[in-house]
Structure formats: C-alpha cells, structure tokens
Amino acid sequence: MKIRKINNLIPVLFSLVLLVAGCKREFDTPPLPTIPETETMTISELREWQATEGGIISISTDLSVYGIITMDETDGNIYKNVYMQDHTGAVNVRMLNGGGLYEGDSVRIYLKGTILNQYNGVLQIDSVDVDLNVIKQSTNNGLTPEVVEIGEITALKESQLVKLENVQFIKPDLNKTFADGENLISEDRYLEDADGNTVKVRTSGYAAFADEEIPNGSGNLVCIVNHFNGEVQLLIRSFNEINLNGARFPGLLLTKNFDDGEITSSGWTTYSVLGPEVFWETSSAGGAPNDYAVIKNYIDGTNIACENWLISSPVDLTAGDSPVLNFDNAMNYTGPALQCYISTDYDGSSNPNDQGTWTEVPFTASGGGFTWANSTDIPLGAFIGENVYVGFKYTGSGSDGSTWELDNIVIRG
C-alpha cells in the first residue's frame, strides 16, 4: 500500500517540477528595451545647443545621439561615466550607475530624461540610465585616435581620443607613481616633447595602474583630452596604451607650478632669516585658474622687516646642454625687488646667508600692478656638470615692502 501511494505521487511531483521550471525560464528572460525612434542630433549639434542656451538643459523631447564609446570604467581611471565620439566631436557621458558600457560599443543614447550641461567647462550628457536610455548597435568597434602634438592640444579637443608621439614624462616625475593608489589620491604628472611643450596627465587614485611607476623613456601613448575650466589634462584609458620604451631626449629638469596648493612639495623648502611672521604661501586670488606662490610683509596693517627664501630641490645639470631657467612673476607696491640666485654647494637645509655660495642671476621682472611677466630664459650654461639649487630671496623693511608672486618655474635642457 505504501509503495502504491508513493507511485501515485510521482506524476504530481513531476508536474510541479515542470511548472516551477517553466516559471523560472520566464522570470530569467529580461524584457527587451523599447526606445522610440526619434530625431537624431550629432555631438557637435548638442554642443552648439548647450552653448546657445547656456546653463542646464533638461531634455524633454524625443531626441537621440549616436556614437562609439572611446573610454570606459574598466581600468578605474573614471567612474560612472564614459567618453563617446562621433564624426563631429566627442562628449562625456555621466551615468546614474556604473557599468554596462564598454570601449568599442556603438550606441544610441535616447536623450529624453537626460540633462545637457557643463561641469567645470566640460560638456556632459548627464543622468543617463544605461538600461532605459541606451541601445547598443554593435560591439568591438575600433576608433583610430587622432595623432596630435602637445602644442595642438587645447580645450577645443575636449573629450576626444588622441595619440601623442615622441613624448616622455618630465624628469622630476621619474621614480614616482601615476597616483597614490594606497590612499586613493589622484595625482598630476607631466608629459613633454622635444620642443619643451608640456601637458598635464591626471590619474585617479582608483586607477588600476595608480601605483605603477612612471616610465623612464620616450615614445607614444593614447589618451582622452579632458580639461578643468580650460586647463588641459589628459586621461590615460589603459596602462597597455603607454609605450614609452625609447631613449630619453633632453627635457625639463625642474618644474614647480604650485597647482597642488603646496609651497614645499617636490622637495622645495623655505627659510626665514628674519621676520618669522612673513612666509611664502599659495593663492589663487585675482581669478587665477590655479594656485601660485605669493609673499608679502604687510601684516595686520604694518610692514615687518624680513628676509625669507624659497629654495628648490637640487637639479642635476650633469646631462644635456644649454640649460635655462624660466618663470613667471608679478608684483605690486613699493619695496625691494625679488632676487633670484643659483648655488652649486648649498646643503639643502641651512641658512642660505651662512651656507653655500649663491650667484645672483638677473631676470625680467613685473612692472607692478600685479601684472604677470615672464622672466625670459636665464642661461645656466655656467653651471653645467653641477647639481644646483634655485633660490628666490624676498626682503622687506619696517617702512615698505612689495607683494611678489611666482609661478611656472622650470629648468629646461
């Protein structure tokens, strides 16, 4: 009797299994996206639309844009956004959630419900839902990057895929990593060409190659042109696209632009000989796009007698030829002029009045009114074969004192 009862249950159990299996198959089948056919716009037309209207445009009409994804999130250098390019230009696409779009995807983006705006001057299609706004047309589409020189890269090439040839990272960036992966801090490094042109490379601390060491060679690399309110910064999309294995050429030996907001980063030091209340600091006052160094002795309505030095890290002039020093400067108010010195025997930490032999070098100075002037190239040929320090000496008295500003300090050669 027991056997017969069990056997009678088998057809019922089998039917339940089929029913559950059938439900499972139906549940796992995703609904096909249904995006209506719409009018299309090119990326350049989107850019012109935003430039004409200005501000934030919430798109409420049936429009679409087509393009190929040129950079995705795979290597971690960007997050919840991708770059897309068509035959008219390129644009940054910001997504509500990460993932789903990959380099080489040919896509149609349904623009209804998205936002067209600028973020720090960069055009963006914002608030894109990959599931609701995007239809992939095909995958694995190769897009040949435009070969450009550093001097040709401007904000007008915003978001475009480019290839730089015959470039290298500047010498002060060697032995560094692309970013700080341990502390997840983004960093800036600089590429240069043989003509002395430079461009910033910005890498996220989350990038898969953040802790890779900067290559010590010349060659080519592929990247996306980005910018921050007009100041160009390149984004590397993959470590495998960095091909810098050739011999180095003479280039920048020193660079200090204070963009990091720090006076003493990269081995720079200050020394207060007189007037401890007077010190070098960074500022972006006056509408400057980035920080610069500034010093003054007018404190709380009083001029303070002082002498304060800003001194570089040591610079190796044993290789290359015809090295030159160059920097930008601005000043205002009456007082002693800023002075620039070179030393080959400074110890890097002592009072520069007591230690090291310092040779003053003349430079073209600002005429006042906080008007920036370029120093013009200062020849350093007399110091070839030496390790040198550059020192800027600021002085003020108890009755007067100028405000001096410095930026973009470089030694080439």
KOLTI-237881 format. One line per 5 residues: number of its first residue (from 1); their letters; for each residue x negated, y negated, z negated of C-alpha. Coordinates in Angstrom, 1 decimal, decimal comma. Layout:
N
NUM = a = X:Y:Z; ...
This chain:
413
1 = mkirk = 0,0:0,0:0,0; -2,8:-2,4:-0,8; -4,5:-1,7:2,5; -1,3:-2,4:4,4; -0,8:-5,7:2,6
6 = innli = -4,3:-6,9:3,4; -4,0:-5,8:7,0; -0,7:-7,8:7,3; -2,5:-10,9:6,2; -5,2:-10,8:8,8
11 = pvlfs = -3,1:-12,3:11,7; -2,0:-15,1:9,4; -5,6:-15,9:8,4; -6,8:-15,7:12,0; -4,1:-18,2:13,0
16 = lvllv = -5,2:-20,6:10,2; -8,8:-20,4:11,3; -7,8:-21,3:14,9; -5,6:-24,2:13,6; -8,5:-25,6:11,5
21 = agckr = -11,0:-25,2:14,3; -8,7:-26,9:16,7; -8,2:-29,8:14,3; -12,0:-30,1:13,8; -12,7:-30,3:17,5
26 = efdtp = -10,1:-33,1:17,9; -11,5:-35,0:14,9; -15,1:-34,9:16,3; -14,2:-36,4:19,7; -14,8:-40,2:19,5
31 = plpti = -12,3:-42,5:21,2; -13,6:-43,9:24,5; -14,3:-47,7:24,2; -11,8:-49,7:26,2; -13,2:-53,1:27,1
36 = petet = -11,1:-55,0:29,7; -12,5:-56,1:33,0; -13,4:-59,7:32,7; -15,1:-62,6:34,4; -18,9:-62,5:34,1
41 = mtise = -21,5:-65,1:33,3; -25,2:-64,9:33,7; -27,6:-65,7:30,8; -28,6:-69,0:32,4; -24,9:-69,9:32,6
46 = lrewq = -24,5:-69,1:28,9; -27,5:-71,2:28,1; -26,1:-74,1:30,1; -22,7:-73,8:28,5; -24,2:-74,0:25,0
51 = ategg = -26,4:-76,9:25,9; -23,5:-78,8:27,3; -21,0:-78,1:24,5; -23,6:-78,1:21,7; -23,1:-76,6:18,2
56 = iisis = -21,4:-73,3:17,6; -19,1:-71,8:20,3; -16,7:-69,2:19,1; -15,8:-67,3:22,3; -12,1:-66,5:22,5
61 = tdlsv = -11,7:-65,8:26,2; -12,3:-62,6:28,2; -15,9:-63,0:29,4; -18,8:-60,6:29,8; -22,6:-60,8:30,4
66 = ygiit = -24,8:-58,1:31,9; -28,5:-57,4:31,2; -31,2:-55,0:30,2; -32,4:-54,6:26,6; -36,1:-55,6:26,6
71 = mdetd = -36,8:-55,2:22,8; -35,1:-53,2:20,2; -35,4:-52,5:16,4; -37,3:-49,2:16,8; -40,7:-50,5:15,6
76 = gniyk = -39,2:-52,6:12,8; -40,6:-55,9:14,0; -37,0:-57,2:14,4; -33,8:-56,1:12,6; -30,1:-56,2:13,5
81 = nvymq = -31,0:-58,0:16,8; -32,3:-57,2:20,2; -33,5:-59,2:23,3; -31,7:-58,9:26,6; -32,7:-60,2:30,0
86 = dhtga = -31,1:-60,5:33,5; -32,3:-62,0:36,7; -31,7:-65,6:35,5; -33,2:-65,5:32,0; -33,2:-63,9:28,6
91 = vnvrm = -31,3:-64,2:25,3; -31,5:-63,0:21,7; -28,5:-60,8:20,7; -27,7:-60,6:17,0; -25,6:-57,6:15,9
96 = lnggg = -23,3:-57,1:12,9; -25,0:-53,7:12,2; -28,4:-52,3:13,2; -29,0:-49,6:15,7; -27,2:-48,5:18,9
101 = lyegd = -29,1:-50,5:21,5; -32,5:-49,5:22,8; -35,1:-50,8:25,2; -34,2:-50,0:28,7; -30,4:-49,9:28,1
106 = svriy = -28,5:-51,6:30,9; -25,5:-53,1:29,1; -22,4:-55,1:29,5; -21,5:-57,3:26,5; -17,9:-58,3:26,1
111 = lkgti = -18,2:-61,8:24,7; -14,7:-62,2:23,2; -15,0:-62,5:19,4; -18,7:-63,3:19,5; -20,5:-66,6:18,8
116 = lnqyn = -22,8:-68,5:21,0; -25,2:-70,8:19,0; -28,8:-71,7:18,3; -30,8:-70,6:15,4; -34,0:-72,7:14,9
121 = gvlqi = -33,6:-73,7:18,5; -33,3:-70,2:19,9; -30,1:-69,3:21,8; -28,2:-66,4:20,4; -25,2:-64,3:21,2
126 = dsvdv = -24,2:-63,7:17,6; -21,8:-61,4:15,7; -21,9:-58,6:18,3; -20,3:-55,3:17,3; -22,1:-52,6:19,3
131 = dlnvi = -19,0:-50,3:19,1; -16,5:-52,9:20,2; -18,4:-55,4:22,3; -20,9:-53,3:24,2; -20,7:-50,8:27,1
136 = kqstn = -23,9:-49,1:28,2; -24,1:-48,8:32,0; -27,3:-46,7:32,1; -30,5:-46,0:30,1; -34,3:-45,9:30,6
141 = ngltp = -34,3:-48,9:32,9; -37,8:-50,3:33,2; -38,3:-54,1:33,5; -41,6:-55,4:34,6; -42,9:-58,2:32,4
146 = evvei = -43,9:-61,5:33,9; -47,7:-61,9:33,8; -48,4:-65,3:32,3; -51,3:-67,2:30,8; -51,3:-68,7:27,3
151 = geita = -51,1:-72,2:28,7; -47,9:-71,3:30,7; -46,0:-70,1:27,6; -43,5:-72,7:26,4; -40,1:-72,7:24,7
156 = lkesq = -38,7:-72,7:28,3; -39,6:-69,0:28,5; -37,6:-68,3:25,3; -36,7:-64,6:24,7; -38,4:-63,5:28,0
161 = lvkle = -40,6:-60,4:28,3; -44,2:-61,3:29,3; -47,6:-59,8:29,7; -50,8:-61,6:28,7; -54,1:-60,6:30,3
166 = nvqfi = -57,7:-61,4:29,4; -56,9:-62,4:25,8; -58,2:-61,5:22,4; -57,4:-62,2:18,7; -59,4:-65,1:17,3
171 = kpdln = -62,5:-64,1:15,3; -61,1:-65,4:11,9; -58,2:-62,9:12,3; -60,5:-59,9:12,7; -60,6:-57,4:9,8
176 = ktfad = -57,1:-58,5:8,9; -53,9:-56,6:9,5; -50,9:-57,7:11,6; -48,9:-58,4:8,5; -48,6:-57,3:4,8
181 = genli = -46,7:-54,1:5,0; -47,2:-53,2:1,3; -45,4:-56,4:0,1; -43,2:-56,7:3,2; -44,6:-60,2:4,1
186 = sedry = -44,6:-61,5:7,7; -47,9:-62,9:8,9; -49,2:-65,1:11,8; -52,2:-64,1:13,9; -53,6:-66,0:16,9
191 = ledad = -54,4:-64,9:20,4; -56,9:-66,9:22,6; -58,1:-66,9:26,1; -61,5:-67,8:27,5; -60,4:-71,4:28,0
196 = gntvk = -59,8:-71,9:24,3; -56,0:-71,9:24,6; -54,3:-70,2:21,6; -50,8:-68,8:20,8; -49,3:-67,5:17,6
201 = vrtsg = -48,3:-63,9:17,2; -45,7:-63,4:14,4; -45,3:-59,9:12,9; -42,8:-58,8:10,3; -43,9:-57,1:7,1
206 = yaafa = -41,4:-54,4:8,0; -43,0:-53,6:11,4; -44,3:-50,0:11,8; -47,7:-51,5:12,7; -47,8:-54,2:10,0
211 = deeip = -50,8:-52,6:8,3; -52,7:-51,8:11,5; -56,0:-53,7:11,7; -56,3:-56,4:14,3; -58,1:-55,0:17,4
216 = ngsgn = -61,7:-56,3:17,9; -61,6:-56,6:21,7; -60,2:-58,3:24,7; -57,6:-57,1:27,2; -53,8:-57,3:27,6
221 = lvciv = -50,6:-56,9:25,7; -46,8:-57,1:26,3; -44,6:-59,2:24,1; -41,4:-61,3:23,8; -41,6:-65,1:23,8
226 = nhfng = -39,9:-66,5:20,7; -40,2:-69,9:19,1; -39,4:-71,8:15,9; -37,9:-75,2:16,9; -40,1:-75,4:19,9
231 = evqll = -43,3:-73,9:18,4; -44,0:-70,8:20,4; -44,6:-67,5:18,6; -44,9:-64,1:20,3; -43,3:-60,9:19,1
236 = irsfn = -45,0:-57,6:19,8; -42,4:-54,9:20,5; -44,7:-51,9:20,2; -48,2:-51,2:18,9; -48,7:-49,0:22,0
241 = einln = -48,5:-52,1:24,2; -51,6:-53,7:22,7; -54,5:-52,8:25,0; -57,5:-54,8:23,6; -60,4:-52,5:24,2
246 = garfp = -62,7:-54,6:26,4; -65,7:-56,6:25,4; -65,0:-59,9:23,5; -65,7:-63,2:25,1; -66,9:-66,4:23,2
251 = glllt = -63,8:-67,9:21,5; -62,6:-69,6:18,3; -64,9:-69,2:15,3; -62,8:-71,1:12,9; -59,1:-72,2:12,7
256 = knfdd = -57,1:-73,9:9,9; -53,7:-75,4:10,7; -52,1:-75,3:7,2; -48,9:-73,8:8,7; -48,8:-71,3:5,8
261 = geits = -48,4:-74,2:3,3; -51,7:-73,4:1,6; -54,8:-75,5:1,3; -57,2:-72,8:0,2; -56,1:-69,8:2,2
266 = sgwtt = -58,6:-68,1:4,5; -61,5:-68,9:2,2; -61,2:-72,6:2,1; -62,0:-74,4:-1,1; -61,6:-77,9:-2,7
271 = ysvlg = -64,0:-79,6:-5,1; -63,1:-82,6:-7,2; -66,3:-84,5:-8,0; -64,4:-87,5:-9,5; -60,8:-88,1:-10,3
276 = pevfw = -59,1:-84,8:-11,3; -55,7:-86,2:-10,6; -56,5:-86,6:-6,9; -56,2:-83,4:-4,9; -55,5:-82,1:-1,4
281 = etssa = -52,1:-80,7:-0,7; -49,9:-79,7:2,2; -46,9:-81,7:3,5; -44,5:-81,8:6,5; -43,3:-85,4:5,8
286 = ggapn = -42,6:-87,6:8,8; -40,7:-85,0:10,7; -43,8:-82,8:11,4; -42,8:-79,3:12,7; -45,4:-77,7:10,5
291 = dyavi = -47,5:-78,4:7,4; -50,7:-80,4:7,5; -53,2:-81,3:4,8; -52,9:-84,7:3,0; -54,8:-86,6:0,2
296 = knyid = -54,3:-89,9:-1,4; -55,5:-91,7:-4,6; -52,4:-93,9:-5,2; -50,8:-92,1:-8,2; -47,8:-93,5:-10,1
301 = gtnia = -48,4:-97,0:-8,8; -52,1:-97,0:-9,5; -55,3:-96,4:-7,4; -57,6:-93,9:-9,0; -61,3:-93,8:-8,4
306 = cenwl = -62,1:-90,4:-6,9; -64,2:-88,2:-4,7; -62,6:-84,9:-3,5; -63,9:-82,4:-0,9; -62,1:-80,0:1,3
311 = isspv = -64,6:-77,3:2,4; -64,2:-74,5:5,0; -65,1:-70,9:4,7; -68,5:-70,0:6,2; -68,6:-70,0:10,0
316 = dltag = -71,1:-67,8:11,9; -72,8:-69,7:14,7; -75,3:-67,0:15,5; -73,5:-65,9:18,6; -72,1:-67,8:21,6
321 = dspvl = -73,3:-71,2:22,8; -72,3:-74,8:22,8; -70,0:-74,6:19,7; -67,9:-77,7:19,0; -65,7:-78,8:16,0
326 = nfdna = -62,3:-80,3:16,7; -59,4:-81,5:14,5; -56,5:-83,9:14,3; -56,4:-86,7:11,8; -54,1:-89,5:10,7
331 = mnytg = -54,3:-92,2:8,1; -52,7:-95,4:6,6; -53,6:-98,1:4,1; -56,9:-99,7:3,4; -59,8:-97,8:1,8
336 = palqc = -63,0:-95,8:2,5; -63,0:-93,7:5,7; -62,7:-90,0:5,5; -66,1:-88,4:6,2; -67,0:-85,0:7,9
341 = yistd = -70,1:-83,1:7,0; -71,9:-79,8:8,1; -74,0:-77,7:5,8; -76,1:-74,6:6,5; -77,1:-73,8:2,9
346 = ydgss = -74,1:-74,5:0,8; -73,3:-71,7:-1,7; -69,5:-72,0:-1,2; -68,6:-73,0:-4,7; -70,8:-75,6:-6,3
351 = npndq = -70,5:-79,4:-6,5; -71,4:-80,4:-2,9; -73,1:-83,5:-4,2; -75,6:-81,4:-6,2; -76,0:-78,3:-4,0
356 = gtwte = -76,6:-77,8:-0,2; -77,8:-80,2:2,4; -75,0:-82,0:4,2; -75,3:-83,6:7,6; -72,6:-86,2:8,4
361 = vpfta = -71,0:-85,9:11,9; -69,1:-88,7:13,4; -65,5:-88,3:14,8; -62,8:-90,3:16,4; -60,6:-91,5:13,6
366 = sgggf = -56,9:-92,5:13,5; -56,3:-96,2:13,8; -53,8:-96,2:11,0; -50,0:-96,3:10,7; -50,1:-92,5:10,2
371 = twans = -50,8:-92,2:14,0; -52,4:-88,9:14,8; -55,7:-89,0:16,6; -57,9:-86,2:17,9; -61,5:-86,1:16,7
376 = tdipl = -62,7:-85,2:20,2; -65,2:-82,4:20,4; -68,0:-82,7:17,9; -71,1:-80,8:19,2; -72,6:-78,3:16,8
381 = gafig = -75,5:-77,2:19,0; -78,0:-78,3:16,4; -76,7:-75,5:14,1; -76,7:-72,5:16,4; -78,1:-69,5:14,7
386 = envyv = -76,8:-70,5:11,3; -73,8:-69,9:9,0; -72,2:-73,3:8,5; -69,7:-74,9:6,2; -67,5:-77,9:7,3
391 = gfkyt = -66,8:-80,4:4,5; -64,3:-83,3:4,5; -65,1:-85,9:1,9; -62,4:-88,2:0,6; -63,2:-91,2:-1,6
396 = gsgsd = -61,1:-93,9:-3,2; -61,6:-96,7:-5,7; -59,7:-98,1:-8,5; -58,5:-101,0:-6,3; -57,8:-99,4:-2,9
401 = gstwe = -57,6:-96,1:-1,1; -56,3:-94,7:2,2; -54,0:-91,7:2,7; -55,6:-89,2:5,0; -54,0:-86,3:6,9
406 = ldniv = -55,7:-83,3:8,6; -54,5:-80,6:10,9; -55,5:-78,1:13,6; -59,2:-77,7:12,5; -61,1:-75,4:14,9
411 = irg = -64,6:-74,5:15,9; -64,9:-73,1:19,4; -67,9:-71,4:21,0
